[in-house]
Amino acid sequence: MEDESKKLRWYNLSLMGFVMIWGFGNVVNNFANQGLKVVFSWLIMISIYFVPYVLMVGELGSTFKDGKAGVSSWIRSTMGPTLAYFAGWTYWVVHIPYLAQKPQSILIALSWAIFQDGTRIKSVNPMILQSITLILFFIFLWVASRGINSLKKIGTIAGTSIFVMSILYILLVIAAPALRGMKPATENLTFKTFIPEFNFAYFTTISMLVFAVGGCEKISPYVNNTKNPSKEFPKGMIVLAAMVGVSAILGSLAMGMMFDANNIPKDLKMNGQYYAFKMLGEYYGLGNILLVIYALANMAAQISSLVFSIDAPLKVLLADSDKRYVPEKLAKINDIGTPINGYKLTAVLVSILIILPAIGIGDMNTLFNWLLDLNSIVMPLRYLWVFLAYMALKKSVDGKFHSGYKFIKSKNKGFIVGLWCFVFTVFACIMGMFPKGVTPFSREWKFQITLNLLTPFILIGLGFILPIIAKRKSDNSPFDVPEDKKIA
């Protein structure tokens, strides 16, 4: 009898991966950066980066099917416990800028749901708004500490609704010229409209593309639940890549029909999703109903994502922690299972990143764009560990590891592909550090690039402190934290 656990087919994997990875914001943010030239960028990015990325994840997931900590388990098996700790640390710490931006997104969604325009929140003083953002973060930090799961379930429903509405948006905009007589905003389309100029400014935007397609390691637990993984997993991932490509390209074309690609609004990253649904409602005579539905659904999804992203990455760091690297006090939990000291560390780092930028960035739109760009610099750092694990796997001794699925059988070719993805990600992150949308070498430009350079080094560098503290505590203290007080 066929094992019931191996019941996922290639189309199941494709749909699961698409929902996990893709979102309407990926289309809006990259269109804001590149206009319709992003169509060519999507084709290149998916073919030379995303496809090998997901197939590497498939091989790693199949090889280390019993690993509980994802990428950290892969690194521990191939490169040892020290680097496994830093992989876990990176996975957690890159969420700090993400957590700093989520309360902003919640406020923006709420403002659109209530006022149905984006002018109110843009006019607020950044320091005042960031103070409100900080208070909002503390509220949801407390919510996460109480172990409340209902918000996560609500967020799943809201996230699914946003996904459906995003697909509906693409279909309705593309159909609008025929059904409603809409005239495309971008005129005089030529071949050159879609081909980027490969200059310095262009390369500063590719980190946002990497950020958009990253994170497919979330699919890895399902590799060994696939029927005939050596055949169906790669098929599913190729279909996933095609789905992402079609959604990205059609979504970008839809944006080009709605917004003039040669005159993109400066606040498109901040308000583009809401402008899109407001205008879509106007095209079809529905008023602001689509806008309000999208804003409320997005607010619920952002709240859930904030709560989940406070709790889950921290537990990834602490759940399988080695006391040689993580102080036992940090891994201690309270009576309701919350790693309370880990929450305090999160609160300190996020608070700094919420308040500090408001000192040197003059308006809310620029502040939002900067924090989004910072995420595109910092988040991909966790992808680097995937490529390192794959390179290490390909350099391992023959017969040491067994996989039901192999992306590339040749060790040398596999190593080269892993190295390519690693180098490309590093290059994208470095280029993303250069500020966009501000006058070069102005005071604000210097302030932004200083924060862009320092933030990843400080966040990753803090990871070197914990092992020193852990060693000092281990050497000086005869007391151990009881097993029932550690992260389960």
N, C-alpha and C positions, 0 to 999 in steps of 0.2 A: 504493500500500500504506500502511496506517495506521502511523504512527510507533509503534514498540513501546514507546518510553519513556513515551508518553501512554496508559498502560493502567490507571491507577488509576480506580476508579469511586467514586461517592459513598459507598457502603457501606464501601469500603476506608478512605476518609478518616475516616469516623465512628468506626470501630473503632480505627484508629491514634491518633486524637486522644483517644479515651476512655481508652485505656491510658496515654497520655502524661500526661494531666491529672489523672485521677481516682484516688482511693485511699480506703481504709476510714477512715483517720485524719481525712479531711475531714468525714466524717459524725460521728465520735466527738467531735472537738474542738468543732464547732459545736453539737452537742446539749448538750455540757457547758456551753457559754456560754448557750444560750437555751432548752433543753428542747424541748418539742414546738412552741413558738412559731417554731422555726426552719423549720418546714414553710412557713409564709407567707413567711418571709425568703428561702428558696430560690426560690420562685416569682417574687418581685420581682427578686431578684438576677440570675437567669438571663434574664428577659425584658428588663430595662432596661440590663443591663451586659454579661453574658456573650455574648449573641447579637451585639450590635453590635461587641464586642471581636473575636470570631473572624472576623467578616466584614471588618472593617478589616484584620486581619492577612492575609486572603486577597487583598485588593486590593494591599496593599503587597508581599506576596510575589510576586504576578504582575507588578507593575510593575518591581521590582528583582530579577528572576529570576537575574541573574548575580552578585549580591552575595554575597561569601564570609563576611562577618562578621555576617550577620543584621541586627539592629536598628542596629548601628553603620554598616553599609553604607547603610541607608535614610536615616539622619541625615546621613551624609556627602554623599549625593546631593542631599538637599533643603535642608540647613542648613549644610553646610560641615564642614571637618576638625576645627575646634576642638570643636564640640559633638559630633562623632562620637567624639572621644577621650573626652569625659565620658560619653557613652553606654556606651562600652566599659568605662570605669572603674567606672561604676555597676553594670553587669552583673556585674563581678567582685567588687566590694567588698561588695555586699549578701549575698554568699554567706558572709561571715565569721561572722555569727551562726548561720547554717545549719551551718557546719562546727563551731562551738562546741557545738552541741546534738547532732550525730550520735553522738559517742562516748557521751553520756548514754543515747541510745536503744539503742545496742548493749549497754551494761551492763544496762539494764532488761530487754531481750529475753533476754539470757543468764541473768539472775536468775530470770525466769519459767520458762525452759526447764529449769533445774536444780532450783529449789525449788518451782515451781508455785504461788507466791503472791507478792504484792507488798509484803509487810511487811518483808522483809529489807533491801531497798535503801532503803526510806523511812526506816529507823531509823539509817542511816549519817550521820555528821557531814558536812555539806555541803562543808567544806573538804577533808576526807579524800577524799570521793567525787570532788570536782573535780580533786584532785591525780591520782587514778587516771585520770580522764577525760583530763587533759592528757598523761599518759604514753601512754595509748591513742592519742590523736591523733598524737603524735610517731611512734609505731610505724607508723601508716597513712600518715603523711606520707612516711616513708621508703619504704614499699611503693609509693606513688604515684610517687616520684622514680625508682624502678627501672623504670618503664614496664611493670609487670605487668598484663596484660589479663585474665588468667584470672578474677580476682575480679569484674571487670565482667560477664563472661559468666555466672558463677555467680549474680550479683546479678540479671541479666535473667531467669534461670530462676526464682529465688526471688520476684522481683517479680511475674512472671506467676502464680506459685502463690498469692501473697497476693491478687492481683486475683480469681482464680477462687474462692478461699475467701471473699472478701468478698461476692461475689455469692451464693455458696452460703449464707452466714450469713443474708442477707436472706430468701432463700427458705425456709430451715429455720425461722427464727424466726416468720415470718408463718404458716407451716403448723403450728407447734407447738400452738396451741390445739385445732386439729381432730385432729391426729395423736397428740398426747401429753397433751392435757387441760391445757395450761399456762394459768394465769390471768394476764392482763396486769398488769404492776406498776403502771401508771398507770390509775387508776380515775376514774369520774365525768367522762368526756370530754364537753366541750361546745364550742360554736363559739368561745367565749372562750379555750379551751385553746390554740388555734392562732393567735390574733391577738395580736401583741406590743403592749406599751405603748411608744409612741414617745417614750421619755424619755431622759435623759442616759445612764443605765446601758445602755440598749439600743444606743445609737449607739457606745458604746465597744467593742462586740463585732463591728461590721460589717467591721472590717479582717480578721478571721479568715475571713469569707465571701469577701472579695476575694482573699485569699491562696489560698483553696481553688480558685477557678476561674481563677486567672491562669496565665500561662505558655504560652498557646496559640500564641505566636509560633514555637514549636518545629515547628509544622505548616507554616509558610510555605514551606520548600523544596519541598514536594510539590504546591503549587498548579499549577505548570506541567507536572507529570507526570500531571495529571488529564485524562481524556477530556472534551472540551467544558467547560473550566473555568468559563465564564460561567454555565452552567446547573447543572453537577454539583457544583461547589465549594460554592455557597451551600446547595444541597440537603443535601450531606453535613454542613455545619456546623449546619444547623437540626436534623438528626437527632442530631448530637452533643449539641447543647444539650438535646434531648428526653431522650436517654439519661442525661446528667448529672442532669437534673431528676428523672427517674423514680428513679434510683439514690439521689439525695439524699433525696427525699421518702420512698420506701419504707424506706431505711436509717434515717432518723430515726424513722419509725413503729415499725420493728423495735426500735430502742433504747428507745423509749417503752414497748414491751411488756415489755422485759427490765428496765429501770430506771425507778423512779418519777420522772417528770419534775418533780414538785413537791418532791422530796427527792434531788437529784442528788449522788452521792458527790464529795467534794472532790478526790479524786485520779483522777477519771474521765479527764482529759486524759492523765495519765501512765500509767494502768493500764487504761483502759477497754477497749482492744482485747483485752487478755488476759482481763479479767473476762468479756467477751462470749463468747469461745470456751470458757472454762472452764464457764460456765453452759450454753452450748449443748451441750457434751458431756454435762453432767448431765441435760439434758432428754431426750436420746436414749439414755441409758444407755451412753455411750462413755467415761466417766471423763475423764481429762485428755489423751487422745490428740490431740484437735483443738487443744487449747491448746499442747501441746508442738510439734506440727507447725507451727502458726502462728508460735510464738516463734522456732523455729529458722530458718524461712523469712524472717521479718522481720529477724532478726539478720544473715543473709547479704545481704539486700537493703540494709540500712542500711550494712553494711561496703562494699559495692560503690558505693553512692551517695556515701559519704564519699570514697572513692578517686577516683571520677569527678569529684566536685565540687571536689576540691583541684586537679585537673589541667585539666579542660576550660575553666572560666571564665577561668583565668589565661592559657591559650593564646588565648582569644577576645580578651583585652586586648592580648596581645603579638604575635599572629600577623600582624596587619595594622597594627602600630604605626607611628606617624609620629615620627621622631627629634626633631621639634620639641616633642613633648609627653611622650614616654617616654624616659628616659635609656637610652642604648645598653647600659650596664652591666646594667640590669634585664632587657633583652631577650636578654642573652647566655645561651647554652646550654652545657651540659657535653658530654662525649664520648658520652653515651648519649641526648642530645636533651632533657635536662631543663632548664627555665629556673630554674637553681639559686638565683639571687638573688631571683627572684619567689617561690620556695618559702620562702626565709628571711623575706621580708616577710610572707607568709601566716602563718608560724609565730609571728611577733611579735604580730600583731594578734589571732589566735585565742587565743594564750596569755593575753593581757590580758583578753579577754572570757570566758574560762573561769574564771580565778582571781578577778578583781575582784568579780563579783557575790556570790561566796561569803562575802565579808567582811560584807556588809550584809543578806543574806537568810538567815533562820534555819533553814529546813528544806528537805529535798530536794524535796518536792512543790511548794512555792512557787517554788523555784528553777527547776524544770522548767517550770512554768506560765509563769513570767516569760520565760524564754528562748524558749518557743514564741510567746508574745505579741509579743516583740521581733521575731521573724521575720516575723510578720504586719504589723508596722509597717514594717520595712526592705525586705523582698522586693518588695512592690508598687511600690517606687520605680523599679524597672527597667521596669515596665509603662508608666510615664509617657512614656518615650521612644517607645514605639509610638504613643501618641496624639499626641505632638508631631510625629512623622514624618508621620502621617496628615493633621494640620492643615496642615503645610507642603506636603504633596502637593496638597491641595485649593486652596492659595493660589498654587501654581506657575503659570507661564505656560502657556496653552493650547498643546498640541502638544509641550511639552518632554518629557513622559513618556507612554509608551504602556502600557496594561494590557489583558490579555486578559479580565480580569474587573473589573467595577466594582460595589462595594457600593452606593454612592450616586452617581448621575451629577451631581447638582447640587453645584457647588463650595461654595456657602454652607451648604446643608443638611449636607453632609458635614463641613464645618468645625465646625458647631454640635454634631454628634454626637461628633466627636473631642474637642471642648472639654468636653462633658458628662462623658465618661468620664474625662478628665484631672482635672476638678474633683472628681468623685465619689471618685476614688482618693486625691487629696490629703486630702479631708475624712475618709475612712476611716482613713488613716494617722495624722492628727492626733488623732482621737478614740481610736484604739487606744493612744495614748501614756498614757492615764489608767489606772492600775493597777486590776486586778480581783481580788476575793477577799481583799483586805486592808483593814484599818480605815482610812478616809480620814484623811489628815493625820497618821497615825502615823509613827514613825521609819522603818519599813519602806516605807510608802507614799511618803514623801518620797525615800527612797533609790531606789526603783524608778522613779518619775517623772523623777528627775534623770538616771538612766541612759537611760531611754526618750527623753528630749529630746536628750541629748548625743550618744548613739551614732550616729544617722543623720547629724547635722551634722558630727561628727568624721570618720566614714567617707567621706562625700562630700567634706568639706573637704580631706581628705588628697590628693584628686585635683588640687588646685591647686598642690601642692608639686612634683609630678613635672615639670611643664613648666618651673618655675623652675630645678630642678636640671639638666634637659636643656639649657636655654639656657646656663646657666653652664658646663656641661661642653663644649658646642659652641663657646663663645667662648674657653675657656681651653685646650682640649686639641687638639693637632694629630693625635691618633691616632683612628682609627675601628675599630669592631669589625668583623672580617672577615665577609663575607656568610654564610660557612658556620658562623658562630658565633651567628647570629640565629635566632629562632624561624622555622621553615619554614611 
